[in-house]
């Protein structure tokens, strides 16, 4: 039975209620602890449950508590172990556990998203599109003994993330503890997940014969920007095939040969850019083996532009969620925090899908601020958890997918989108060069304002 207090929070902050209900559903203690037992290779459970770590760190990543230490103080009774034991657990979480957590939450949320609907048309009907890109974690503080005498930036790791752009859901994550390792060292793991009929979109760092032949060999397709070091042979000259707003599009057939002598015939699509990129490049070359009659060159070029969806995802987990905690220097702890930020992004995508299903896609696409949504949750969440403790939320974890989606829609209908509208920046103005007079290192702001006022007065 839903209490009066619960209804008051729905009326005051339905977005916060939606986020808390989603967390209750995907952070089932039983499922999370079972996931840990299946995924952990060396680490095992003593007193601190994996589900308790996930629950605590979700509050830190979402900004509800400002630090791990603050969250521990607030939830010490729930955690039930010492602060040292908590950090030891974080520092030992294997990368495979972080990956399994992202996979699990994506699987839990997928049927909810499907029930909600509200997404725009599929990028490429009949195909599962996957966009992959890498992210290096920022340098941490030099708290570890091995770092204290080293002035260089301490890189705790990197990850490859796989985004489903139709649902804006990160479906897989490949964490790597070595911050200096090449992304290519993870390609074998990526290929193990490729399924027939998928279309993989990536930038030129992924343009290797191993990945291209590997994706093709698994019955999937790719749209990958050409790397200058990739050797190919032209089978025909470039021929103009159309024009996009970004430039003229041409196409040619090329041939690629791997080290074993296997041959792959590809379509090479080149866009002559109207405006050079920030790196001064005047053209973009894309390689694909999608069937030409079904997917023409213009469509391939436009699909490649969707690669920026994964860049937007990285921006959200960086700017909206706390994906990098500088005090966590151990690679495994840092990678786990990043995985938790990705899980938070997936939860946010579910909230936005509910809003789209009720308010319409056009209103959402017009400009909804992820920052304002997160800020709302941060301000309300802790007080709500005092008024509505954990047992009051168990209902949302047990109900069917259909009933849960209906609940999200009901709460979404109460959301005032104007409160979360983004505030686009005005065009940047040219900033005049500053003048510094060493004889006058300081100036009076009040005097300068007065001088300007006198100049403007008639």
C-alpha positions as CSV (number, residue, x, y, z in Angstrom):
1,X,0.0,0.0,0.0
2,X,1.4,3.4,-1.0
3,X,1.6,5.8,1.9
4,X,0.5,9.4,2.1
5,X,4.2,10.4,2.6
6,X,5.1,8.6,-0.6
7,X,2.5,10.4,-2.6
8,X,3.8,13.7,-1.2
9,X,7.2,13.0,-2.6
10,X,5.7,12.0,-5.9
11,X,4.0,15.3,-6.1
12,X,7.1,17.3,-5.0
13,X,9.8,15.4,-7.0
14,X,8.6,12.6,-9.2
15,X,12.0,12.3,-10.9
16,X,13.6,11.4,-7.6
17,X,11.0,8.8,-6.9
18,X,11.6,7.3,-10.4
19,X,15.3,7.1,-9.8
20,X,14.9,5.5,-6.4
21,X,12.4,2.9,-7.8
22,X,14.8,2.0,-10.6
23,X,17.7,1.6,-8.1
24,X,15.5,-0.7,-6.0
25,X,14.8,-2.8,-9.1
26,X,18.3,-3.2,-10.5
27,X,20.2,-3.3,-7.1
28,X,18.5,-6.4,-5.8
29,X,20.7,-7.7,-3.0
30,X,20.1,-11.3,-3.9
31,X,20.9,-10.8,-7.6
32,X,23.9,-8.6,-7.0
33,X,25.5,-11.0,-4.5
34,X,24.9,-13.9,-6.8
35,X,26.5,-11.9,-9.6
36,X,29.6,-11.4,-7.5
37,X,29.9,-15.1,-6.7
38,X,29.7,-15.9,-10.4
39,X,32.0,-13.2,-11.6
40,X,34.7,-13.1,-8.9
41,X,37.8,-15.2,-9.6
42,X,39.9,-14.6,-6.5
43,X,38.0,-12.3,-4.3
44,X,35.3,-13.7,-2.0
45,X,32.7,-12.5,0.5
46,X,33.6,-12.4,4.2
47,X,31.5,-9.9,6.1
48,X,30.9,-7.1,3.5
49,X,28.4,-8.0,0.8
50,X,28.9,-6.9,-2.7
51,X,25.3,-5.5,-2.8
52,X,26.2,-3.2,0.2
53,X,29.2,-1.9,-1.8
54,X,27.0,-1.2,-4.8
55,X,24.4,0.5,-2.7
56,X,26.9,2.8,-1.0
57,X,28.9,3.6,-4.2
58,X,25.7,4.4,-6.1
59,X,25.1,7.3,-3.7
60,X,28.6,8.6,-4.1
61,X,28.6,8.4,-7.9
62,X,25.2,10.2,-8.1
63,X,26.5,12.9,-5.9
64,X,24.0,12.2,-3.1
65,X,27.0,11.8,-0.7
66,X,30.1,13.9,-1.6
67,X,32.7,11.2,-0.9
68,X,33.2,7.5,-0.1
69,X,34.1,8.5,3.5
70,X,30.9,10.6,3.9
71,X,28.8,7.8,2.6
72,X,30.4,5.4,4.9
73,X,29.7,7.6,7.9
74,X,26.1,7.9,6.9
75,X,25.6,4.2,6.2
76,X,28.0,2.6,8.7
77,X,25.4,0.5,10.3
78,X,24.2,-0.8,7.0
79,X,27.8,-1.6,5.8
80,X,28.6,-3.3,9.1
81,X,32.4,-3.4,8.7
82,X,35.3,-1.0,9.3
83,X,36.2,1.8,6.9
84,X,39.4,-0.1,6.1
85,X,37.5,-3.2,5.2
86,X,35.3,-1.1,2.8
87,X,38.3,0.3,1.0
88,X,40.0,-3.1,0.8
89,X,36.9,-4.5,-0.8
90,X,36.8,-1.6,-3.4
91,X,40.5,-1.9,-4.1
92,X,40.1,-5.6,-4.9
93,X,37.1,-5.7,-7.1
94,X,38.2,-7.4,-10.3
95,X,37.5,-5.8,-13.7
96,X,35.3,-8.7,-14.6
97,X,33.0,-7.9,-11.8
98,X,32.7,-4.3,-13.0
99,X,31.9,-5.5,-16.5
100,X,29.4,-8.1,-15.2
101,X,27.6,-5.3,-13.2
102,X,27.1,-3.2,-16.4
103,X,25.9,-6.2,-18.3
104,X,23.5,-7.2,-15.6
105,X,21.9,-3.8,-15.2
106,X,21.5,-3.4,-19.0
107,X,19.7,-6.7,-19.1
108,X,17.4,-5.7,-16.2
109,X,16.5,-2.4,-17.8
110,X,16.1,-3.6,-21.4
111,X,12.6,-5.1,-20.9
112,X,11.5,-2.0,-19.0
113,X,12.7,0.3,-21.9
114,X,11.0,-1.9,-24.4
115,X,7.7,-1.7,-22.4
116,X,8.1,2.1,-22.1
117,X,8.7,2.7,-25.8
118,X,9.0,6.3,-26.5
119,X,12.2,6.1,-28.5
120,X,12.8,7.6,-31.9
121,X,12.9,5.5,-35.0
122,X,15.7,2.9,-35.1
123,X,18.9,4.2,-36.7
124,X,19.0,1.2,-39.1
125,X,15.8,-0.9,-39.1
126,X,16.5,-4.6,-39.2
127,X,19.9,-4.3,-37.6
128,X,21.2,-4.0,-34.0
129,X,23.5,-1.0,-34.0
130,X,26.4,-0.9,-31.5
131,X,28.8,2.1,-31.1
132,X,32.1,1.4,-29.4
133,X,34.7,3.8,-28.1
134,X,37.4,4.0,-25.4
135,X,37.8,6.2,-22.3
136,X,40.9,6.8,-20.3
137,X,40.3,7.7,-16.6
138,X,41.9,10.9,-15.4
139,X,45.0,11.0,-13.2
140,X,44.4,10.3,-9.5
141,X,46.0,11.8,-6.4
142,X,49.4,10.4,-5.4
143,X,48.2,8.7,-2.2
144,X,49.6,5.2,-2.9
145,X,53.1,4.6,-1.7
146,X,54.4,3.8,-5.2
147,X,53.2,7.2,-6.5
148,X,54.4,9.5,-3.8
149,X,57.9,10.1,-5.3
150,X,56.6,10.2,-8.9
151,X,55.6,13.5,-10.3
152,X,53.9,12.1,-13.4
153,X,50.1,11.8,-13.7
154,X,48.9,8.4,-12.2
155,X,46.5,6.8,-14.7
156,X,44.3,4.1,-13.0
157,X,42.9,2.5,-16.1
158,X,40.7,2.7,-19.2
159,X,37.6,1.1,-20.6
160,X,35.9,0.3,-23.9
161,X,32.2,1.0,-23.7
162,X,29.5,-0.4,-26.1
163,X,26.5,1.8,-26.5
164,X,23.1,0.8,-28.0
165,X,22.1,4.2,-29.6
166,X,18.5,3.2,-30.2
167,X,17.9,2.9,-26.4
168,X,20.9,5.0,-25.3
169,X,21.9,2.1,-23.1
170,X,25.5,1.0,-22.4
171,X,25.2,-2.8,-22.9
172,X,28.9,-3.8,-22.3
173,X,32.1,-2.5,-20.8
174,X,35.6,-3.8,-21.2
175,X,37.7,-2.4,-18.2
176,X,41.5,-2.5,-18.4
177,X,43.7,-1.8,-15.3
178,X,46.7,-0.6,-17.5
179,X,46.1,3.0,-18.3
180,X,48.9,2.9,-20.9
181,X,47.7,-0.2,-22.7
182,X,46.5,0.2,-26.3
183,X,42.8,-0.2,-27.0
184,X,43.7,-2.8,-29.5
185,X,44.7,-5.2,-26.7
186,X,41.0,-5.5,-25.8
187,X,39.8,-6.2,-29.3
188,X,39.8,-10.0,-28.8
189,X,37.4,-9.6,-25.9
190,X,35.2,-7.4,-28.0
191,X,35.0,-9.9,-30.9
192,X,33.8,-12.5,-28.5
193,X,30.6,-10.5,-28.0
194,X,29.8,-9.7,-31.7
195,X,26.6,-11.3,-32.9
196,X,25.3,-11.9,-36.5
197,X,23.3,-9.0,-37.9
198,X,24.8,-6.3,-35.7
199,X,26.4,-3.1,-37.1
200,X,29.4,-1.8,-35.2
201,X,30.3,1.8,-35.5
202,X,33.7,3.1,-34.4
203,X,36.4,5.7,-35.0
204,X,39.8,5.0,-36.8
205,X,41.5,3.7,-33.7
206,X,39.4,0.5,-34.2
207,X,40.3,0.2,-37.9
208,X,42.5,-2.9,-37.7
209,X,42.5,-6.0,-39.9
210,X,41.9,-8.1,-36.7
211,X,38.7,-6.3,-35.9
212,X,37.4,-5.8,-39.5
213,X,37.9,-9.5,-40.5
214,X,36.7,-10.6,-37.0
215,X,33.4,-8.7,-37.2
216,X,32.8,-9.9,-40.8
217,X,33.7,-13.5,-39.8
218,X,31.0,-13.4,-37.2
219,X,28.3,-12.4,-39.6
220,X,28.1,-8.8,-38.5
221,X,28.8,-5.5,-40.2
222,X,30.9,-2.5,-39.4
223,X,31.0,1.2,-40.2
224,X,34.5,2.3,-39.2
225,X,36.6,5.3,-40.1
226,X,39.6,4.4,-42.2
227,X,43.1,4.5,-40.5
228,X,45.8,5.9,-42.6
229,X,48.0,2.9,-41.8
230,X,45.5,0.3,-43.1
231,X,46.7,-1.2,-46.4
232,X,44.0,-1.6,-49.0
233,X,43.9,-1.9,-52.8
234,X,41.5,0.1,-54.9
235,X,39.3,-1.9,-57.2
236,X,37.8,1.2,-58.9
237,X,38.1,5.0,-58.8
238,X,36.1,7.2,-56.4
239,X,32.8,8.1,-57.9
240,X,30.5,11.0,-56.5
241,X,27.2,9.6,-55.3
242,X,25.5,12.5,-53.5
243,X,25.7,15.5,-51.3
244,X,25.1,15.9,-47.5
245,X,25.0,19.1,-45.5
246,X,28.6,18.3,-44.4
247,X,30.0,17.8,-47.9
248,X,30.2,15.8,-51.1
249,X,30.0,12.0,-50.8
250,X,32.0,9.6,-53.0
251,X,32.3,5.8,-53.1
252,X,34.6,3.1,-54.4
253,X,35.2,-0.6,-53.9
254,X,38.5,-1.6,-52.2
255,X,40.1,-4.9,-51.2
256,X,41.7,-5.8,-47.9
257,X,44.0,-8.8,-47.3
258,X,44.9,-10.1,-43.9
259,X,48.1,-11.9,-42.8
260,X,46.7,-15.3,-43.7
261,X,45.9,-14.2,-47.3
262,X,42.1,-13.9,-46.7
263,X,40.5,-11.2,-48.9
264,X,37.7,-8.9,-47.9
265,X,35.9,-6.6,-50.4
266,X,34.8,-3.3,-48.8
267,X,33.0,-0.1,-49.7
268,X,35.1,2.9,-49.1
269,X,33.0,6.0,-48.7
270,X,34.6,9.4,-48.6
271,X,33.1,12.7,-47.5
272,X,34.8,15.8,-48.8
273,X,34.0,18.2,-45.9
274,X,32.7,21.7,-46.5
275,X,34.5,22.8,-43.3
276,X,37.7,21.2,-42.1
277,X,37.7,19.4,-38.8
278,X,39.4,20.9,-35.7
279,X,42.5,18.9,-36.7
280,X,42.5,20.5,-40.2
281,X,41.2,17.4,-42.0
282,X,39.3,18.0,-45.2
283,X,37.9,14.6,-45.8
284,X,36.6,11.6,-43.8
285,X,36.9,8.0,-45.2
286,X,34.7,5.3,-43.9
287,X,34.9,1.5,-44.5
288,X,31.9,-0.8,-44.5
289,X,30.7,-4.1,-46.0
290,X,26.9,-3.3,-45.6
291,X,25.0,-4.3,-48.7
292,X,24.9,-1.3,-51.1
293,X,21.3,-1.7,-52.4
294,X,20.0,-1.8,-48.8
295,X,22.2,0.9,-47.2
296,X,23.5,3.5,-49.6
297,X,26.6,5.6,-49.2
298,X,24.7,8.7,-47.9
299,X,23.1,6.5,-45.2
300,X,26.4,5.0,-44.2
301,X,27.9,8.5,-43.8
302,X,25.0,9.7,-41.7
303,X,25.2,6.6,-39.5
304,X,28.9,7.3,-38.8
305,X,27.9,10.7,-37.5
306,X,25.9,8.8,-34.8
307,X,29.3,7.8,-33.3
308,X,29.1,11.0,-31.3
309,X,26.3,9.5,-29.2
310,X,28.9,7.6,-27.3
311,X,31.0,10.8,-26.8
312,X,27.8,12.4,-25.3
313,X,27.5,9.4,-23.0
314,X,31.1,9.9,-21.7
315,X,30.4,13.5,-21.2
316,X,27.3,12.7,-19.1
317,X,29.1,10.2,-16.9
318,X,31.9,12.8,-16.4
319,X,29.9,16.0,-16.0
320,X,26.7,14.7,-14.3
321,X,28.0,11.7,-12.4
322,X,31.2,11.3,-10.4
323,X,32.9,8.7,-12.6
324,X,36.4,9.6,-11.4
325,X,37.2,9.9,-7.7
326,X,40.7,11.3,-7.5
327,X,41.3,9.8,-4.0
328,X,40.8,6.2,-5.3
329,X,44.2,5.4,-6.8
330,X,43.9,1.6,-7.1
331,X,43.0,0.7,-10.6
332,X,40.3,-1.8,-9.7
333,X,38.5,0.7,-7.4
334,X,38.7,3.4,-10.0
335,X,37.3,1.1,-12.7
336,X,34.5,0.0,-10.5
337,X,33.5,3.6,-9.9
338,X,33.4,4.3,-13.6
339,X,31.3,1.2,-14.1
340,X,28.9,2.5,-11.4
341,X,28.7,5.8,-13.3
342,X,27.8,3.9,-16.5
343,X,25.0,2.1,-14.6
344,X,23.8,5.5,-13.4
345,X,23.7,6.7,-17.0
346,X,21.6,3.6,-17.9
347,X,19.2,4.5,-15.1
348,X,19.0,8.1,-16.3
349,X,18.2,6.8,-19.8
350,X,15.3,4.8,-18.4
351,X,14.0,7.9,-16.6
352,X,14.2,9.8,-19.9
353,X,12.5,7.0,-21.8
354,X,9.6,7.2,-19.4
355,X,9.4,11.0,-19.9
356,X,9.5,10.6,-23.7
357,X,6.7,8.0,-23.6
358,X,4.4,10.5,-21.7
359,X,5.5,13.9,-22.9
360,X,6.6,13.0,-26.4
361,X,10.0,12.8,-28.1
362,X,9.9,16.2,-29.6
363,X,9.6,18.0,-26.2
364,X,12.5,15.9,-24.8
365,X,14.7,16.5,-27.9
366,X,14.1,20.2,-27.6
367,X,16.4,20.4,-24.7
368,X,16.3,18.6,-21.3
369,X,19.2,19.1,-19.0
370,X,20.8,16.0,-17.5
371,X,22.5,18.2,-15.0
372,X,19.3,19.7,-13.7
373,X,17.7,16.2,-13.4
374,X,20.7,15.0,-11.4
375,X,20.7,18.1,-9.3
376,X,17.0,17.6,-8.4
377,X,17.7,14.0,-7.3
378,X,20.8,15.0,-5.2
379,X,18.8,17.6,-3.3
380,X,15.8,15.4,-2.5
381,X,17.2,11.9,-2.2
382,X,18.7,11.8,1.3
383,X,15.6,13.4,2.9
384,X,13.3,11.0,1.1
385,X,15.2,8.0,2.3
386,X,14.8,9.2,5.9
387,X,11.0,9.6,5.4
388,X,10.7,6.5,3.3
389,X,13.2,3.8,4.4
390,X,14.3,0.8,2.3
391,X,11.4,-1.5,3.2
392,X,9.0,1.0,1.7
393,X,10.5,0.5,-1.8
394,X,10.5,-3.3,-2.0
395,X,7.2,-3.3,-3.9
396,X,8.8,-1.9,-7.0
397,X,11.4,-4.7,-7.2
398,X,8.8,-7.4,-7.0
399,X,6.2,-6.1,-9.5
400,X,6.1,-7.2,-13.2
401,X,7.8,-5.3,-15.9
402,X,4.5,-4.1,-17.3
403,X,3.4,-2.8,-13.9
404,X,6.7,-1.2,-13.2
405,X,6.7,0.6,-16.6
406,X,3.2,1.8,-15.9
407,X,4.4,3.2,-12.5
408,X,7.2,5.1,-14.2
409,X,4.8,6.6,-16.8
410,X,2.4,7.6,-14.0
411,X,5.2,9.5,-12.2
412,X,6.6,10.9,-15.4
413,X,3.2,12.5,-16.1
414,X,3.7,14.6,-13.0
415,X,7.1,16.0,-14.1
416,X,7.2,19.6,-15.1
417,X,9.7,19.6,-17.9
418,X,10.2,23.4,-17.8
419,X,12.0,22.9,-14.5
420,X,14.7,20.8,-16.3
421,X,14.9,22.7,-19.5
422,X,18.5,23.2,-20.6
423,X,19.9,26.7,-20.9
424,X,21.9,26.9,-24.2
425,X,24.9,29.1,-24.3
426,X,24.9,32.2,-26.5
427,X,27.5,32.4,-29.2
428,X,31.0,33.0,-27.9
429,X,32.2,36.6,-28.1
430,X,35.8,37.5,-29.0
431,X,37.6,38.2,-25.7
432,X,40.0,41.2,-25.9
433,X,43.6,40.6,-24.9
434,X,44.2,41.5,-21.3
435,X,46.6,44.3,-20.4
436,X,48.8,43.9,-17.3
437,X,50.7,46.7,-15.8
438,X,53.3,45.5,-13.3
439,X,53.3,48.9,-11.6
440,X,49.6,48.4,-10.8
441,X,49.2,44.7,-9.9
442,X,45.7,45.4,-8.5
443,X,42.7,47.4,-9.7
444,X,39.5,48.6,-8.0
445,X,36.5,47.0,-9.6
446,X,34.2,49.8,-8.3
447,X,36.4,52.5,-10.0
448,X,36.4,50.6,-13.3
449,X,32.7,50.2,-13.3
450,X,32.3,53.9,-12.5
451,X,34.6,54.9,-15.4
452,X,32.6,52.7,-17.8
453,X,29.4,54.3,-16.5
454,X,30.7,57.8,-17.1
455,X,31.8,56.8,-20.6
456,X,28.4,55.5,-21.5
457,X,26.6,58.5,-20.0
458,X,25.5,61.2,-22.6
